[in-house]
Amino acid sequence: MSALRPSTLLWLAVISAVGYGMFQVKYRVMQLEDQLARVNRSIDADRDDLRVLGAEWSYLNQPQRLDQLRQRYLTLVPIQRAQQGTLDQIPFRPGEQGIAPQAVPPRPSAPPVALPGGASLASAARGGNR
């Protein structure tokens, strides 16, 4: 038997290491391709869901449908003239005078207006957000 030279052993080791490295790279690439395919399927499913939700939104927001729901569940009617008041009907605090037609008092001294939500509303506070 002949003995293998050290250079031959070195080349066998290099070829084996390169082969093992190629196998590892190929295996990792296959894993990444599978992961990419799963992510792409998930994206496609999400896009399909968005299309379905968009179609449902369009259906639910049809003006005719919303008007039917309004008539069925809400008791909203247009404001009648009798429901509107005048400035003379606003109750003032004792000692304050009403607003004269020619002179308008400055904002900070404007009388409070009774609102349906009460004084808890930010705009109901004296000198509120305007």
N, C-alpha and C positions, 0 to 999 in steps of 0.2 A: 504494500500500500504506500501510496505517496502522501506525503504530508501537504496540507494546504498552506499556501503561503500567507503571511499576515495581510498582504494587500487584498487577497481574495476574501479573507474573513471580514476585512473592513468593508469591502464592497457589498458583501452579503448582508452585513449589519445595516448599511446605509439603505440598501434596497428594501430590506424588511421594515425599517423605520418609515421610509417614504410610503410603502404600501399600507402600513398601519395608519399613518397620518391621512392618506387618501380615503381609507375606509371610514375613519372618524369624521372627516369633512363631509363625505357623501351621506353618512347617517344623520349628521346635524342638518344638512341641507334638506333632507327628506322630512325631518321633524318640522323645520321652519315652513316648508311648503304645505304640510298638513295644517299647521297653525294658520297660515295665510288663507288657505281654503276655508277653514272654519270661520275666520273673521269675515271673509267676503260673503259667506252664506248668511252670517248674522246681519251684516249690513243690508243685504238684499231683503231679508225678512223684515228688518226695521223700515226699509223704504216701502215695502208692501203695506205694512201697518200704517205708515204715514198717509199713503194714498187712500186707504180705507177710512182713516180718521178724517181726512180732508173731505171725502165724499159724504160722510155722516154729518160733518159740520155744515156743509153746504145744504144738506137736506134740512137739518134742524134750524137753520137760520133763514129759511124761506119766508119772505114777508107775509104771504097768505097764511102759512102755518102759525107764525107768531101772532098774527091778528086773531086767528081762531082761538089760540090759547089765552090771549088777552081777554077776549070776550067771555070765555068759559070760566076763567079763574080770577080775574081782576074786576073790580067794580069801578073802574075809572070812567069818568065822563068828562066832557069838556066843562070848563069853568063857566058858570052862568053869570050874567051881569049882576044879579042880586047877591052873589057871593063876594063881589068886589066891594071894598069899602072906600072911604075917603079919609083924608088926613084928620078931619074933624072927629072921627070915631076912635082915634088912637088915644088910649088913656095916658094922661100925663101924671107925673108925681105931684103930690101936693105942693103948692107954692110955685110951680113952674107954669109958664103960660104956653099956649099953643103957638104954632108957627104962623107968623103973619104972612099973608100972600106975597108982600113985597120984600120982606127981610127974612133971610134964612140964617139961623144961628150957626156959629162955627161948629165943626164936627165934634169936638170933645163934649159940648153941652147938648148934643142931640139926645132926645128922649129914647129910652129903650123901646123896642118893638117886641110884642109877645109873639114868639115863634112856636110852631107845633112841637118842636123838640125841647123847648124850655131853655132855661139859662145855661144848661150844660153844654150847649153848642158853642163853639169858639166864636162864631160870628154874632152870637146873641149878647156877648159881653159888651159892656159900654166901651165904645171906641174900638170895637173888635176888628178883625182882619178885613180890610177893605181894599 
